[in-house]
Amino acid sequence: MEGNYKDPNNPPDPIDVEFIAEGQDAINKYEGLEGAHCIPYDFC
């Protein structure tokens, strides 16, 4: 991915995002991923 968010003539490419969960379900899915980091408000 190339581009610079500070340069209006060379913006980065858009990123596709898929919404699959919210709330505690989202936290559980994230924490189950390999290499996931602690979510600060979850006090893990």
Phi and psi restraints in degrees (range 20) as a CNS / XPLOR table:
assign (resid 1 and name C) (resid 2 and name N)
       (resid 2 and name CA) (resid 2 and name C) 1.0 -120.5 20.0 2
assign (resid 2 and name N) (resid 2 and name CA)
       (resid 2 and name C) (resid 3 and name N) 1.0 169.2 20.0 2
assign (resid 2 and name C) (resid 3 and name N)
       (resid 3 and name CA) (resid 3 and name C) 1.0 122.0 20.0 2
assign (resid 3 and name N) (resid 3 and name CA)
       (resid 3 and name C) (resid 4 and name N) 1.0 171.5 20.0 2
assign (resid 3 and name C) (resid 4 and name N)
       (resid 4 and name CA) (resid 4 and name C) 1.0 -140.2 20.0 2
assign (resid 4 and name N) (resid 4 and name CA)
       (resid 4 and name C) (resid 5 and name N) 1.0 118.2 20.0 2
assign (resid 4 and name C) (resid 5 and name N)
       (resid 5 and name CA) (resid 5 and name C) 1.0 -64.8 20.0 2
assign (resid 5 and name N) (resid 5 and name CA)
       (resid 5 and name C) (resid 6 and name N) 1.0 -15.9 20.0 2
assign (resid 5 and name C) (resid 6 and name N)
       (resid 6 and name CA) (resid 6 and name C) 1.0 -89.0 20.0 2
assign (resid 6 and name N) (resid 6 and name CA)
       (resid 6 and name C) (resid 7 and name N) 1.0 -10.8 20.0 2
assign (resid 6 and name C) (resid 7 and name N)
       (resid 7 and name CA) (resid 7 and name C) 1.0 -107.3 20.0 2
assign (resid 7 and name N) (resid 7 and name CA)
       (resid 7 and name C) (resid 8 and name N) 1.0 107.6 20.0 2
assign (resid 7 and name C) (resid 8 and name N)
       (resid 8 and name CA) (resid 8 and name C) 1.0 -64.7 20.0 2
assign (resid 8 and name N) (resid 8 and name CA)
       (resid 8 and name C) (resid 9 and name N) 1.0 -17.9 20.0 2
assign (resid 8 and name C) (resid 9 and name N)
       (resid 9 and name CA) (resid 9 and name C) 1.0 -88.8 20.0 2
assign (resid 9 and name N) (resid 9 and name CA)
       (resid 9 and name C) (resid 10 and name N) 1.0 -9.3 20.0 2
assign (resid 9 and name C) (resid 10 and name N)
       (resid 10 and name CA) (resid 10 and name C) 1.0 -143.0 20.0 2
assign (resid 10 and name N) (resid 10 and name CA)
       (resid 10 and name C) (resid 11 and name N) 1.0 60.8 20.0 2
assign (resid 10 and name C) (resid 11 and name N)
       (resid 11 and name CA) (resid 11 and name C) 1.0 -71.4 20.0 2
assign (resid 11 and name N) (resid 11 and name CA)
       (resid 11 and name C) (resid 12 and name N) 1.0 154.2 20.0 2
assign (resid 11 and name C) (resid 12 and name N)
       (resid 12 and name CA) (resid 12 and name C) 1.0 -67.7 20.0 2
assign (resid 12 and name N) (resid 12 and name CA)
       (resid 12 and name C) (resid 13 and name N) 1.0 158.7 20.0 2
assign (resid 12 and name C) (resid 13 and name N)
       (resid 13 and name CA) (resid 13 and name C) 1.0 -67.9 20.0 2
assign (resid 13 and name N) (resid 13 and name CA)
       (resid 13 and name C) (resid 14 and name N) 1.0 148.7 20.0 2
assign (resid 13 and name C) (resid 14 and name N)
       (resid 14 and name CA) (resid 14 and name C) 1.0 -67.4 20.0 2
assign (resid 14 and name N) (resid 14 and name CA)
       (resid 14 and name C) (resid 15 and name N) 1.0 156.2 20.0 2
assign (resid 14 and name C) (resid 15 and name N)
       (resid 15 and name CA) (resid 15 and name C) 1.0 -115.8 20.0 2
assign (resid 15 and name N) (resid 15 and name CA)
       (resid 15 and name C) (resid 16 and name N) 1.0 127.2 20.0 2
assign (resid 15 and name C) (resid 16 and name N)
       (resid 16 and name CA) (resid 16 and name C) 1.0 -77.4 20.0 2
assign (resid 16 and name N) (resid 16 and name CA)
       (resid 16 and name C) (resid 17 and name N) 1.0 132.5 20.0 2
assign (resid 16 and name C) (resid 17 and name N)
       (resid 17 and name CA) (resid 17 and name C) 1.0 -126.0 20.0 2
assign (resid 17 and name N) (resid 17 and name CA)
       (resid 17 and name C) (resid 18 and name N) 1.0 135.1 20.0 2
assign (resid 17 and name C) (resid 18 and name N)
       (resid 18 and name CA) (resid 18 and name C) 1.0 -112.7 20.0 2
assign (resid 18 and name N) (resid 18 and name CA)
       (resid 18 and name C) (resid 19 and name N) 1.0 124.3 20.0 2
assign (resid 18 and name C) (resid 19 and name N)
       (resid 19 and name CA) (resid 19 and name C) 1.0 -83.2 20.0 2
assign (resid 19 and name N) (resid 19 and name CA)
       (resid 19 and name C) (resid 20 and name N) 1.0 118.3 20.0 2
assign (resid 19 and name C) (resid 20 and name N)
       (resid 20 and name CA) (resid 20 and name C) 1.0 -123.1 20.0 2
assign (resid 20 and name N) (resid 20 and name CA)
       (resid 20 and name C) (resid 21 and name N) 1.0 -13.8 20.0 2
assign (resid 20 and name C) (resid 21 and name N)
       (resid 21 and name CA) (resid 21 and name C) 1.0 -162.7 20.0 2
assign (resid 21 and name N) (resid 21 and name CA)
       (resid 21 and name C) (resid 22 and name N) 1.0 163.2 20.0 2
assign (resid 21 and name C) (resid 22 and name N)
       (resid 22 and name CA) (resid 22 and name C) 1.0 -144.7 20.0 2
assign (resid 22 and name N) (resid 22 and name CA)
       (resid 22 and name C) (resid 23 and name N) 1.0 164.6 20.0 2
assign (resid 22 and name C) (resid 23 and name N)
       (resid 23 and name CA) (resid 23 and name C) 1.0 62.3 20.0 2
assign (resid 23 and name N) (resid 23 and name CA)
       (resid 23 and name C) (resid 24 and name N) 1.0 -143.1 20.0 2
assign (resid 23 and name C) (resid 24 and name N)
       (resid 24 and name CA) (resid 24 and name C) 1.0 -61.7 20.0 2
assign (resid 24 and name N) (resid 24 and name CA)
       (resid 24 and name C) (resid 25 and name N) 1.0 -34.4 20.0 2
assign (resid 24 and name C) (resid 25 and name N)
       (resid 25 and name CA) (resid 25 and name C) 1.0 -61.5 20.0 2
assign (resid 25 and name N) (resid 25 and name CA)
       (resid 25 and name C) (resid 26 and name N) 1.0 -40.3 20.0 2
assign (resid 25 and name C) (resid 26 and name N)
       (resid 26 and name CA) (resid 26 and name C) 1.0 -65.1 20.0 2
assign (resid 26 and name N) (resid 26 and name CA)
       (resid 26 and name C) (resid 27 and name N) 1.0 -42.0 20.0 2
assign (resid 26 and name C) (resid 27 and name N)
       (resid 27 and name CA) (resid 27 and name C) 1.0 -61.9 20.0 2
assign (resid 27 and name N) (resid 27 and name CA)
       (resid 27 and name C) (resid 28 and name N) 1.0 -44.8 20.0 2
assign (resid 27 and name C) (resid 28 and name N)
       (resid 28 and name CA) (resid 28 and name C) 1.0 -62.2 20.0 2
assign (resid 28 and name N) (resid 28 and name CA)
       (resid 28 and name C) (resid 29 and name N) 1.0 -42.8 20.0 2
assign (resid 28 and name C) (resid 29 and name N)
       (resid 29 and name CA) (resid 29 and name C) 1.0 -63.9 20.0 2
assign (resid 29 and name N) (resid 29 and name CA)
       (resid 29 and name C) (resid 30 and name N) 1.0 -44.5 20.0 2
assign (resid 29 and name C) (resid 30 and name N)
       (resid 30 and name CA) (resid 30 and name C) 1.0 -62.4 20.0 2
assign (resid 30 and name N) (resid 30 and name CA)
       (resid 30 and name C) (resid 31 and name N) 1.0 -47.9 20.0 2
assign (resid 30 and name C) (resid 31 and name N)
       (resid 31 and name CA) (resid 31 and name C) 1.0 -65.9 20.0 2
assign (resid 31 and name N) (resid 31 and name CA)
       (resid 31 and name C) (resid 32 and name N) 1.0 -20.1 20.0 2
assign (resid 31 and name C) (resid 32 and name N)
       (resid 32 and name CA) (resid 32 and name C) 1.0 -82.3 20.0 2
assign (resid 32 and name N) (resid 32 and name CA)
       (resid 32 and name C) (resid 33 and name N) 1.0 -6.8 20.0 2
assign (resid 32 and name C) (resid 33 and name N)
       (resid 33 and name CA) (resid 33 and name C) 1.0 -79.9 20.0 2
assign (resid 33 and name N) (resid 33 and name CA)
       (resid 33 and name C) (resid 34 and name N) 1.0 144.6 20.0 2
assign (resid 33 and name C) (resid 34 and name N)
       (resid 34 and name CA) (resid 34 and name C) 1.0 -64.0 20.0 2
assign (resid 34 and name N) (resid 34 and name CA)
       (resid 34 and name C) (resid 35 and name N) 1.0 130.9 20.0 2
assign (resid 34 and name C) (resid 35 and name N)
       (resid 35 and name CA) (resid 35 and name C) 1.0 80.7 20.0 2
assign (resid 35 and name N) (resid 35 and name CA)
       (resid 35 and name C) (resid 36 and name N) 1.0 9.0 20.0 2
assign (resid 35 and name C) (resid 36 and name N)
       (resid 36 and name CA) (resid 36 and name C) 1.0 -65.9 20.0 2
assign (resid 36 and name N) (resid 36 and name CA)
       (resid 36 and name C) (resid 37 and name N) 1.0 145.0 20.0 2
assign (resid 36 and name C) (resid 37 and name N)
       (resid 37 and name CA) (resid 37 and name C) 1.0 -103.2 20.0 2
assign (resid 37 and name N) (resid 37 and name CA)
       (resid 37 and name C) (resid 38 and name N) 1.0 161.8 20.0 2
assign (resid 37 and name C) (resid 38 and name N)
       (resid 38 and name CA) (resid 38 and name C) 1.0 -60.3 20.0 2
assign (resid 38 and name N) (resid 38 and name CA)
       (resid 38 and name C) (resid 39 and name N) 1.0 140.1 20.0 2
assign (resid 38 and name C) (resid 39 and name N)
       (resid 39 and name CA) (resid 39 and name C) 1.0 -91.0 20.0 2
assign (resid 39 and name N) (resid 39 and name CA)
       (resid 39 and name C) (resid 40 and name N) 1.0 116.9 20.0 2
assign (resid 39 and name C) (resid 40 and name N)
       (resid 40 and name CA) (resid 40 and name C) 1.0 -51.7 20.0 2
assign (resid 40 and name N) (resid 40 and name CA)
       (resid 40 and name C) (resid 41 and name N) 1.0 -44.2 20.0 2
assign (resid 40 and name C) (resid 41 and name N)
       (resid 41 and name CA) (resid 41 and name C) 1.0 -75.7 20.0 2
assign (resid 41 and name N) (resid 41 and name CA)
       (resid 41 and name C) (resid 42 and name N) 1.0 -6.7 20.0 2
assign (resid 41 and name C) (resid 42 and name N)
       (resid 42 and name CA) (resid 42 and name C) 1.0 -90.4 20.0 2
assign (resid 42 and name N) (resid 42 and name CA)
       (resid 42 and name C) (resid 43 and name N) 1.0 -4.7 20.0 2
assign (resid 42 and name C) (resid 43 and name N)
       (resid 43 and name CA) (resid 43 and name C) 1.0 52.1 20.0 2
assign (resid 43 and name N) (resid 43 and name CA)
       (resid 43 and name C) (resid 44 and name N) 1.0 43.8 20.0 2
